[in-house]
Amino acid sequence: MPGFGKSLYAFIHPIFKGVPLARRRLVKAACLLHDVSWRAHPDYRAETCFDNATRANLGGLKHSERVYMGLALLHRYSNKREGTRFADLLGLIDEKMQREAEILGKAMRFGAMLWMTSDAKRGSLRWFPKKRLLQLRLTPDMVPLFGEVAEARFMSLAASLQAEVEIKRVR
């Protein structure tokens, strides 16, 4: 969906405000690439994303940045990374970066299921790191889309952030 990656980045950006500019560049790139492997079989989609990110001809990326993006894209389609054939590569990034990549992937996983068009203004995320509070603000037309699966993905994101959640309905 052309243009959707920018909308996805705008939606999840509040979670990544405090990260260095170089990392925000990777966050934005991951959002732009979030669905490049949508044609892959669902059983292999997560690993295909990781493989594509680490092997693609993307100039200007260090190996560690490729692994970070690959892990984020893996978590775009899967909650877990245990048991993948890429486990040995994860040592190229530290635990903090692995956790951040997981958060990014889960944020993309949640955001991508709710917005069907790039220009929809249906809600927003707010992140209060000192309070460990993740707030989701939903517009009335968004509420019907926030069903059981969306809620589970939102709660998975919150768990990765070790955050409490607050869901508000806004006009």
C-alpha positions as CSV (number, residue, x, y, z in Angstrom):
1,M,0.0,0.0,0.0
2,P,1.9,3.1,-1.2
3,G,2.3,5.7,1.5
4,F,1.2,3.5,4.3
5,G,4.7,3.0,5.7
6,K,4.9,6.7,6.5
7,S,1.5,6.6,8.3
8,L,2.6,3.6,10.3
9,Y,5.8,5.4,11.3
10,A,3.7,8.4,12.4
11,F,1.5,6.2,14.5
12,I,4.3,4.3,16.3
13,H,6.7,7.3,16.5
14,P,5.7,8.3,20.1
15,I,7.3,5.1,21.4
16,F,10.6,5.9,19.7
17,K,10.9,9.7,20.4
18,G,13.7,9.2,22.8
19,V,15.9,7.0,20.6
20,P,18.9,8.5,18.8
21,L,18.3,9.8,15.3
22,A,20.3,7.0,13.6
23,R,18.0,4.5,15.2
24,R,14.9,6.4,14.3
25,R,16.1,6.2,10.7
26,L,16.0,2.4,11.1
27,V,12.6,2.5,12.7
28,K,11.3,4.5,9.7
29,A,13.0,2.1,7.2
30,A,11.4,-0.8,9.0
31,C,8.0,0.8,8.7
32,L,8.5,1.4,5.0
33,L,9.5,-2.2,4.6
34,H,6.9,-3.7,6.9
35,D,4.9,-5.5,4.3
36,V,7.4,-6.4,1.6
37,S,7.1,-10.1,2.3
38,W,3.3,-10.2,2.4
39,R,3.2,-12.7,-0.4
40,A,5.3,-15.3,1.5
41,H,3.5,-18.2,3.0
42,P,2.2,-17.2,6.5
43,D,4.1,-20.1,8.2
44,Y,7.4,-18.7,6.8
45,R,6.6,-14.9,6.5
46,A,8.5,-13.9,9.7
47,E,11.7,-15.7,8.8
48,T,11.4,-14.5,5.2
49,C,11.3,-10.9,6.5
50,F,14.4,-11.4,8.6
51,D,16.2,-13.1,5.7
52,N,15.2,-10.3,3.3
53,A,16.3,-7.5,5.6
54,T,19.7,-9.1,6.3
55,R,20.5,-10.1,2.7
56,A,18.9,-7.2,0.7
57,N,20.9,-4.8,-1.2
58,L,20.3,-1.9,1.2
59,G,23.3,0.4,1.2
60,G,24.5,2.3,4.2
61,L,23.6,-0.4,6.8
62,K,26.0,-2.1,9.2
63,H,25.5,-5.8,9.9
64,S,24.1,-4.9,13.3
65,E,21.6,-2.5,11.8
66,R,20.5,-5.2,9.3
67,V,20.0,-7.7,12.2
68,Y,18.0,-5.0,14.1
69,M,15.8,-4.3,11.2
70,G,15.5,-8.0,10.4
71,L,14.4,-8.8,14.0
72,A,11.9,-5.9,14.0
73,L,10.4,-7.3,10.7
74,L,10.4,-10.8,12.1
75,H,8.4,-9.5,15.1
76,R,6.0,-7.7,12.7
77,Y,4.7,-11.2,11.8
78,S,5.6,-13.2,14.9
79,N,5.5,-12.7,18.7
80,K,8.4,-15.1,19.3
81,R,11.9,-15.4,17.8
82,E,12.9,-18.5,19.7
83,G,13.7,-21.5,17.5
84,T,14.4,-19.5,14.3
85,R,17.4,-20.4,12.2
86,F,18.7,-16.9,12.8
87,A,19.4,-17.2,16.5
88,D,23.2,-17.1,16.0
89,L,22.9,-13.7,14.3
90,L,21.2,-12.1,17.2
91,G,24.6,-11.9,19.0
92,L,25.5,-9.0,16.6
93,I,23.2,-6.7,18.6
94,D,23.0,-6.4,22.4
95,E,20.0,-7.3,24.6
96,K,18.7,-3.7,24.6
97,M,18.7,-3.5,20.8
98,Q,17.0,-6.9,20.6
99,R,14.3,-5.7,23.0
100,E,13.8,-2.5,21.1
101,A,13.6,-4.4,17.8
102,E,10.9,-6.6,19.3
103,I,9.0,-3.5,20.5
104,L,9.2,-2.0,17.0
105,G,8.0,-5.2,15.4
106,K,5.1,-5.6,17.8
107,A,4.2,-1.9,17.3
108,M,4.1,-2.4,13.5
109,R,2.1,-5.6,13.9
110,F,-0.5,-3.8,15.9
111,G,-0.6,-0.6,13.8
112,A,-0.7,-2.4,10.5
113,M,-3.8,-4.4,11.4
114,L,-5.9,-1.3,12.3
115,W,-5.2,1.1,9.4
116,M,-6.5,0.0,6.1
117,T,-5.7,3.3,4.3
118,S,-2.7,5.6,4.7
119,D,-4.7,8.7,5.4
120,A,-7.0,7.4,8.1
121,K,-7.1,9.4,11.3
122,R,-8.6,6.8,13.6
123,G,-6.4,6.9,16.7
124,S,-3.0,7.5,18.2
125,L,-0.5,6.1,20.6
126,R,1.0,8.0,23.5
127,W,3.9,6.7,25.5
128,F,4.8,7.9,29.0
129,P,8.1,6.1,29.8
130,K,8.5,7.5,33.3
131,K,5.0,6.2,34.2
132,R,5.4,3.1,32.1
133,L,2.0,3.9,30.5
134,L,1.0,3.1,27.0
135,Q,-2.1,5.0,26.0
136,L,-4.2,4.2,22.9
137,R,-6.6,6.9,21.8
138,L,-9.4,5.6,19.5
139,T,-11.8,7.6,17.5
140,P,-15.5,6.4,17.3
141,D,-14.9,4.8,13.8
142,M,-11.9,3.0,15.1
143,V,-13.6,1.3,18.0
144,P,-15.2,-1.5,15.9
145,L,-11.8,-2.4,14.5
146,F,-10.3,-2.8,18.0
147,G,-11.5,-6.4,18.5
148,E,-10.1,-9.4,20.3
149,V,-7.0,-9.9,18.0
150,A,-6.2,-6.2,17.9
151,E,-6.4,-6.1,21.7
152,A,-4.1,-9.1,22.0
153,R,-1.6,-7.4,19.8
154,F,-1.8,-4.2,21.7
155,M,-1.3,-6.1,25.0
156,S,1.7,-7.9,23.6
157,L,3.2,-4.5,22.7
158,A,2.5,-3.3,26.2
159,A,4.1,-6.4,27.7
160,S,7.2,-5.8,25.7
161,L,7.3,-2.3,27.0
162,Q,6.6,-3.5,30.5
163,A,3.8,-1.0,30.5
164,E,0.4,-0.5,31.9
165,V,-2.3,0.4,29.4
166,E,-5.0,2.9,29.1
167,I,-7.5,3.0,26.2
168,K,-9.4,6.2,25.6
169,R,-12.1,7.0,23.2
170,V,-11.7,10.5,21.6
171,R,-13.6,12.5,19.1
